[in-house]
Amino acid sequence: SRPRRRVNPGFQRQLKLYEAMGCSVDTSSLLYKRYRLEMLSERLSQPQDLPREVFAVDPTTACQTLNTEILYRCRKCRRTLFRSSSILSHTEGVGPTAFAHKRITESARLSGNGQKCTSYFIEPVQWMEPALLGVMEGQLLCPKCTSKLGSFSWKGDQCSCGCWVTPAFQIHKSRVDEVRTLPVGNFQMAKT
């Protein structure tokens, strides 16, 4: 009734998310997980007490995995770190030129026709909890062998493709192996 009144942009975003999820709240949806993490990162000044539902279940404590689900293991010690359902996709950026304000060599700028992502951006997993509490950014280390897997930042981080991801829980693809389980009779075999 008043021309100056507008619908809250946050509410509009929630409506679009609800519509994208098929007009139902699906807490396992990647869209919902990304939205929940973004809202949490905006609220946090120091992440002291994170809600339990933010963390994905540690794949080593879960008893069953779906046959179609891919597991990711530490390349050094083979400890299972996360599942494919924990990967949060993002739209690919335009490469290094997207962040031209940073120091980029001229050759990289000229050849910057878009790079592929060299990392997985995932939702936080239970084994990360001790590293995440009380700090805004840091390294992600394997819980078994303590080799460096990647980094995290509640403020966000740049992907190699040029996209800015907020919050960023980044695992380098070169540090993990992809393991697919194949059903064979009553047994399951791992294919790496």
C-alpha positions as CSV (number, residue, x, y, z in Angstrom):
1,S,0.0,0.0,0.0
2,R,3.0,2.3,0.5
3,P,5.3,2.8,-2.5
4,R,8.5,3.2,-0.3
5,R,8.0,-0.1,1.4
6,R,9.9,-3.1,0.1
7,V,10.2,-6.7,1.0
8,N,13.2,-7.6,3.1
9,P,16.0,-8.9,0.8
10,G,16.9,-11.6,3.3
11,F,13.3,-12.8,3.3
12,Q,13.3,-12.8,-0.5
13,R,16.4,-14.9,-0.5
14,Q,14.8,-17.4,1.9
15,L,11.8,-17.7,-0.4
16,K,14.0,-18.3,-3.4
17,L,15.8,-21.0,-1.4
18,Y,12.5,-22.6,-0.4
19,E,11.3,-22.6,-4.0
20,A,14.6,-24.1,-5.2
21,M,14.3,-26.9,-2.7
22,G,10.8,-27.9,-4.1
23,C,8.7,-25.9,-1.5
24,S,9.9,-28.0,1.4
25,V,12.7,-27.7,3.9
26,D,15.4,-30.3,3.1
27,T,18.2,-30.0,5.7
28,S,20.3,-32.4,3.6
29,S,20.2,-30.2,0.5
30,L,23.5,-28.6,-0.6
31,L,21.6,-25.3,-1.1
32,Y,20.4,-25.3,2.5
33,K,23.8,-26.3,3.9
34,R,25.5,-23.4,2.0
35,Y,22.8,-20.9,3.2
36,R,23.1,-22.1,6.8
37,L,26.9,-21.7,6.8
38,E,26.7,-18.2,5.2
39,M,24.2,-17.1,7.8
40,L,26.4,-18.5,10.6
41,S,29.5,-16.8,9.3
42,E,27.7,-13.4,9.2
43,R,26.7,-13.8,12.9
44,L,30.1,-14.9,14.2
45,S,32.7,-12.6,15.5
46,Q,34.6,-15.4,17.4
47,P,33.3,-19.0,16.9
48,Q,33.3,-20.2,20.5
49,D,30.1,-22.3,20.6
50,L,29.1,-23.7,17.2
51,P,25.8,-25.5,17.0
52,R,26.2,-29.3,16.7
53,E,24.0,-29.4,13.5
54,V,26.6,-27.4,11.6
55,F,29.0,-30.3,11.6
56,A,28.6,-33.2,9.2
57,V,28.9,-36.7,10.7
58,D,32.5,-38.0,10.8
59,P,32.5,-40.9,8.1
60,T,34.6,-43.0,10.5
61,T,31.9,-43.1,13.1
62,A,29.0,-43.7,10.8
63,C,28.1,-47.4,10.3
64,Q,26.6,-47.4,6.8
65,T,27.4,-45.4,3.7
66,L,25.4,-45.4,0.5
67,N,26.8,-47.4,-2.4
68,T,26.7,-44.4,-4.6
69,E,28.5,-42.1,-2.2
70,I,32.1,-41.3,-2.7
71,L,34.5,-41.2,0.3
72,Y,37.6,-39.0,0.5
73,R,40.6,-40.2,2.4
74,C,43.9,-38.6,3.5
75,R,46.4,-39.5,0.8
76,K,49.1,-40.0,3.4
77,C,47.5,-42.2,6.1
78,R,44.2,-43.3,4.4
79,R,41.9,-42.0,7.1
80,T,38.4,-41.3,5.8
81,L,37.8,-37.5,6.0
82,F,34.5,-36.7,4.3
83,R,31.8,-37.9,2.0
84,S,30.7,-36.5,-1.4
85,S,27.5,-35.3,0.2
86,S,29.6,-32.8,2.3
87,I,31.0,-31.0,-0.8
88,L,29.5,-27.6,-1.3
89,S,29.5,-26.6,-5.0
90,H,30.1,-23.1,-6.1
91,T,29.9,-21.3,-9.5
92,E,33.2,-21.2,-11.3
93,G,34.9,-17.8,-11.4
94,V,36.9,-16.2,-14.3
95,G,40.3,-17.2,-12.9
96,P,43.1,-15.1,-11.5
97,T,41.9,-11.9,-13.2
98,A,38.9,-11.9,-10.9
99,F,41.2,-10.8,-8.1
100,A,43.4,-8.5,-10.1
101,H,44.0,-6.3,-7.0
102,K,46.3,-9.0,-5.6
103,R,49.8,-9.4,-7.0
104,I,49.4,-11.5,-10.1
105,T,52.2,-11.7,-12.7
106,E,51.5,-10.4,-16.2
107,S,51.8,-13.8,-17.8
108,A,49.2,-15.2,-15.4
109,R,46.9,-12.3,-16.2
110,L,47.2,-12.9,-19.9
111,S,46.7,-16.6,-19.7
112,G,43.9,-16.3,-17.2
113,N,41.1,-17.8,-19.4
114,G,39.7,-19.6,-16.4
115,Q,41.3,-22.3,-14.2
116,K,39.7,-25.4,-12.8
117,C,39.1,-25.8,-9.1
118,T,42.0,-27.4,-7.3
119,S,40.2,-27.7,-4.0
120,Y,37.0,-29.1,-2.5
121,F,34.9,-26.7,-0.4
122,I,33.1,-28.7,2.1
123,E,30.8,-28.3,5.1
124,P,32.6,-28.6,8.5
125,V,33.0,-32.3,9.6
126,Q,33.0,-33.4,13.3
127,W,36.8,-34.0,13.3
128,M,37.4,-30.3,12.5
129,E,35.6,-29.0,15.6
130,P,38.7,-28.6,17.8
131,A,40.5,-26.6,15.0
132,L,37.5,-24.3,14.4
133,L,36.6,-23.3,17.9
134,G,37.8,-19.9,18.9
135,V,39.6,-18.9,15.7
136,M,38.4,-17.3,12.5
137,E,40.9,-18.9,10.2
138,G,43.6,-21.6,10.2
139,Q,44.9,-24.8,8.8
140,L,43.0,-28.1,8.5
141,L,45.2,-31.0,9.5
142,C,44.4,-34.7,9.2
143,P,43.2,-35.9,12.6
144,K,45.3,-39.1,12.3
145,C,48.7,-38.1,10.8
146,T,48.5,-34.3,11.1
147,S,49.5,-33.7,7.5
148,K,48.1,-30.4,6.1
149,L,44.9,-30.9,4.1
150,G,43.9,-27.3,3.5
151,S,42.6,-24.3,5.3
152,F,39.5,-22.7,6.7
153,S,38.3,-19.1,7.0
154,W,34.9,-18.0,8.3
155,K,35.4,-14.7,6.4
156,G,35.9,-16.6,3.1
157,D,38.6,-17.5,0.7
158,Q,39.4,-17.5,-3.0
159,C,39.2,-20.7,-5.0
160,S,41.7,-21.3,-7.8
161,C,38.9,-20.7,-10.3
162,G,38.5,-17.1,-9.1
163,C,35.3,-17.6,-7.1
164,W,35.1,-16.2,-3.6
165,V,33.6,-18.8,-1.2
166,T,32.2,-17.7,2.2
167,P,32.8,-19.4,4.7
168,A,35.6,-21.5,3.2
169,F,36.5,-25.0,4.5
170,Q,39.0,-25.8,1.7
171,I,40.6,-29.2,1.2
172,H,43.2,-29.5,-1.6
173,K,42.4,-32.2,-4.1
174,S,46.1,-33.2,-4.2
175,R,45.9,-34.1,-0.5
176,V,43.0,-36.6,-0.7
177,D,42.1,-39.7,-2.6
178,E,38.6,-40.4,-4.0
179,V,37.3,-43.8,-3.0
180,R,34.2,-45.3,-4.5
181,T,32.6,-48.4,-3.0
182,L,31.3,-51.1,-5.3
183,P,28.9,-53.8,-4.0
184,V,30.2,-57.3,-4.7
185,G,27.8,-60.0,-3.5
186,N,27.3,-59.4,0.2
187,F,30.6,-57.6,0.5
188,Q,31.7,-54.1,-0.4
189,M,35.0,-53.4,-2.1
190,A,36.7,-50.1,-2.4
191,K,37.8,-48.8,-5.7
192,T,40.4,-45.9,-5.6
